[in-house]
């Protein structure tokens, strides 16, 4: 942040490829460390490229260095393994698995070509399968809040009164869903489990389910 010339009062706009997977992860990380005004460019880089008359440059910008001070980590947006295991002992947590159907069912452990993987396939017991791309349109923009509430609360029946934990393989897709659930659906308590399946699926004795 200091190298990028950013100060805590700056507005930071993030964008990226893959429908903003890693931009959403970056947004989540900014929020963990207390940056107040951070935003996602809806649709990401691909939408920018597909629109007419959008400017591009190959110049590398230079900024004067700052002395950025991050806040203490905000645990309200991040779930760790202990929380995930503890949450399974009650009936007051929504687990949202945002991976593909094949990953959720246990047909595959990870998508082809992905190097970070786990020892076992399957999903967290009781998790609902809501692949991350159900939250976006073809152009990569998020669906409307009304459409998202219909998806998550009506169709998938998440309980808005319960805490929600989203997970994927390494935390980038779950950050995308975390953003949608927190800022567009408006759930009051939602976390991203960034250890995700790469961690959980490698823990000896962790309960796992397979199938849809």
N, C-alpha and C positions, 0 to 999 in steps of 0.2 A: 504494500500500500504506500509506503514511504517512497519507494523507487518510482511508483506510478504518479507521484505528485498529488495524492489524494489526502484530504483532511476530513475529519469526522462530520463536518457540516455540509460536505459536498453531496449533490445528487449523483448517484452512480447508476448508469443504465447498462445492463448486461444483455448480450445476445450470443448465439452460437449456432452450431449445426445440430443435426439430429433432433429437430423440433425443440431446441433449447434444453436438451437434457442437462448438459454441463453448465449452461447458463443458470438453470434452475438450481443446480447443486451449488454454484457460486453464490446465488442469492441466499440460499439457506445458510451457507457458511458466513456470509456477511451478517446475517441476522443472529447467528450464534454469538458473534463477537460484537454485537451491539451497534452496528451501523444503522442510523435512523432512516435515511432516505435512499433506498436501493430499489431498482425497478427492473422488470423484464421487458424487452422489446418484443411485443406479441408477434409470434410467427418466426422469429429468429432470422438468421442470415439468409435462408433459402427464400423467404417471402420478400426480403429486401431485393435479392437478385432477380426475382421473378416480376417485380414491379418496374414499370417503365420510368426512365429518367432519374433513377436513383444513382447518386454519385458513388464512385469507388476510388480509392487511392492506394498506391503501394508505398507511400512515404511512411517512414517510421517516426512517430511523433516523439518529441523530447519534452520532458517536464522537469521543473525544479523540484529537487527532493524535499520532502516534508518529514515531519517527525510524528508519524501516526501512532496513536496509542489505542490498542484494542481494549474493549471491556472484558470483564471476566465472562467466561462462557455461560450462555443462557441455556440451562438444562430443560427449559420448557418446550424447546423445539427439537430436541435430540433424544432418541431412545437408545439405551445401551443393552447389552445382552442380558444383564441381570433384570432389568425392567421387563424385557420381553418374556423371560421365563416366569417372572413373578405374575405378570398380567394373565398368563394362561391358567392360573389357579382359581380365578374368579370368572364371573360372567359380565364384567363391566368394561370390556375393551374390544374395540373393533380392530381386527387385523386385516389390512388390505394388501394383498399380494399383487403387485403391478407388473409382474413378468408376463411372458407369453403363456398361452394355455399349455403348451408342451412342457415348459419349465414347471408350471404349477402342478401338473398331473404327475410329474416325475419321469416323463418320457425322455427328457434330456436334462442334464444338470445345468448347462449353460448354452447360449446360442453358439453356432459354429464360429470358430475363429477367436473366441473370447478366451483370454489367458487366465484371468482370475476366476477360479472355480472352487467347488466344494467337494467333499468326499462322498456325500450322499445326495440323492435326488428327492424331490417332493416339496411339501409346503408345511408351514406352521399349522398345527391343528386348529381348526375353527376359522382359518383365514378365508376371506372372500376373494375370489379371483376377479380383479378389475384391471385388465391390462392398461398401461398408461395411455396408449393411443386412443382409448375410448373417450378421452377428455378433449381431443383436438379435432379440428376440421381438416380437410384435405390440404389446405394451404398452410397448415401448421399452427394456426391461431387457436386459442382456447375456445371451446363452445361457450355459449352464454351461461351466466350464473343459473338461470332457470333450467336450462338443459342439463347442467351439471348436477343440480339438486335433484332433478328427476332421475338421473342415472344413479347417483350414489345413495340418496335417501329413499327413493321410491322403488326403483328396480332392484338395487343391490341391498337395500334395507339396512344401511348403517344407522346406528342409533346415535342421534346428535347429542344425546345426554351423556354418552360414554366417551372416554378417551379413545382416540384413533391412532394407530401406529401403522405407517406405510413402510413397505420394504420391497427390495428388488434383488439384484445380484451384488452390486457394490455401492448402491446409494444414489446413483444419478437419476434413474427413472423414478425412484421413490421420492426424490426431492421435487421432481416435476409434479407428481400427484399431490405431495404435501402442499405445494404452492396452490394448486387448484382447490384442495379441500379447505385450506386455511383462509385464503384471500378471495376466492370466488364463490365457493359454497358457503363459507362463513362458519365452519365448525370451530367451537371455542377452544378445544383441546386436541391438537393433532401434532404428532411427532413423526420424524423420519428416522428409521433405524438404518444408519449408514453401514453398520457391519453387515447387514442384510444376509442373503443366502450364502455368500462366500464364508462368512463367519459361522452362521447358525448351522449350516449343513455340514460343518466340519467338527462340531462339538460332540464328543462321545456321550451318548445317552440322551441327547436332546430329543424330545418327542417330535416325530415326523409323520405326516399323512401323505398318501399318494392317491391319485385319481382325482376326478373332477367333483 
